[in-house]
Amino acid sequence: MAAQGTELDSTFTYPPPHHQFMMQATPNLITSTPSQYVQQSISPTNQSGVPFWAQELLNNVQQLTYRTVEINNKLEELQQDVRPKIHNIQDNITVLRSEMSQISLETKHISEKTEKLESTILQMEDAYIQLKEDMVNIKARSMSNNLIFTNIPEDQNENPLDTEKKVRWFMVEIMKLPAKMVSEFQLERVNRFGDRRKSPRKICVQFLNRKDKDEVRYNAKVLKDTNHFVYEQFPTEIEDQRRKLVKVMKQKRLEEPGIKMKLVYNKLYINGSEYKA
C-alpha cells in the first residue's frame, strides 16, 4: 500500500477527475472553446505522474491508517492497564461477598444470643418481682401481731418501760378495756418510732398472742370521735396499696351510701366481691 511507502507505477494512467470536481477545483481554467476546455481540464501531476488529488487522497488514507494503528495501540495499552484493575475489583468483590456472608452469620448468632438474653432478663425481672413480693410477705408476717398507737403523750427522756405503762393505761382508760385483761396481755416489744422533732411519736406494740392483738383492734371503734388512732402495722408497700383503696372506699360511699365494704390486708371487698381497679 502507498501508506506503507510503496511507490506508485508511473506508467499507470489515472482517470481524470470528475467533471463536477474540476468545476469546483479549477473554475478559472474553463474557456469558451472546446479545445481549450479539454486541454485545461487535465489535472496537474507530480514528478511521478500521480495527480495531486490522488496523492492527497493517498496521504489522507496513510494518515488515517497511522491514526488507526495509534488508537489500537492505545486501546491495547489501556486494556493492559485496566485488566489487572478489573481482576483486582473482582477479587475485592469476592472477598467482600465472603465478609458479608460472615457478617450475616455473625449477625444471626448475635440475634439468637440477644433473644436468649432478653428471655433471661424477663425471667430475672419476674424472679425479682416474685422475690420482692416474698420479702413484703415476710415483713407482713413479722408485723402480723403489731398495732400502732397514735397521739399518746411522750416524755422527754421516756424509756420503753415507761412507754409500755402508758399503752396499758391507754387501753384501760381511753379504750375502756377491762384492767384485768390488759394486765394479762403479753407484749413482746413496745417502742416509739419516727422523727423525734414530731412529738408525740407513734408507738408500735408487738403482741405475743394474735388473739390479744385482735381484741384491742376490734375495740378501737371507741376512738372514732377522738384524735387517737389504733391500727395494724403493714409494710410500706402494703400501706401504699391500702391508702389507694381507702380513697376508693370514700368515693364509693359518696356514690352509694348503703354499700357494704371491707378492707382486708391489701384487698377491698365490695358487697362480698373483690374490687379490681
BELRAJO-V707815 format. One line per field, one symbol per residue. ss: DSSP state (H for helix, E for strand, - for the rest). Layout:
BEGIN
ss = ???
END
This chain:
BEGIN
ss = -HHH--------------HHHHHHH-HHH----HHHHHHH----E-----EHHHHHHHHHHHHHHHHHHHHHHHHHHHHHHHHHHHHHHHHHHHHHHHHHHHHHHHHHHHHHHHHHHHHHHHHHHHHHHHHHHHHHHHHHHH---EEEE----------HHHHHHHHHHHHHH-----HHHHHH--EEEEEEE--------EEEEEE--HHHHHHHHHHHHHH------EEE---HHHHHHHHHHHHHHHHHHHH-----EEEE--EEEE--EE---
END
